[in-house]
Amino acid sequence: MQSKKVTEGEKLIAWQLDPNHTEVGFEVRHMMVSKVRGRFGDVEGAITFADDPAQSSVEVTIAVGSDWPLHPSVFDGVTVAST
């Protein structure tokens, strides 16, 4: 997490995301007919609130390989390119 420049007396409140209670979901169109939903299981991050909203931040890391489509057969044969 990056450090924040804070004026004297300003309060920062930081929250770590609890991976057991955090979910990132997605929805894509399949064949322009139906929507396919899925979610990522491996998520971590933090939310920082500051008195000055411009100093607040959200940082999240999502493991792309941890996705779980709600209809797995839709993604048969689809792979994710690694960078």
Buried (B, 14 or more C-beta within 10 A) or exposed (E): EEEBEEEEEEEEEEEEBEEEEBEBEEEEEEEEEEEBEBBBBBBBBBBBBBEEEEBBBEEEEBEEEEBEBEEEEBBEEEEEEEE
